[in-house]
């Protein structure tokens, strides 16, 4: 690993909360884990309003 990667890994502490988000076309999911990789909250479906594309003239 390069030193930049090691620096990023060293920034993770006991108070760090890591949230992984899976963005898909229609459904989105999130999961939170602690600094050791333990799941703190199971997968949650994110309910986001659909964005509409602006019509071109």
Secondary structure, DSSP 8 states (H G I E B T S, - for coil): --HHHHHHHHT--TT--EEEEEE-SS-EEEEEE-TTS-EEEEEEEE-----------
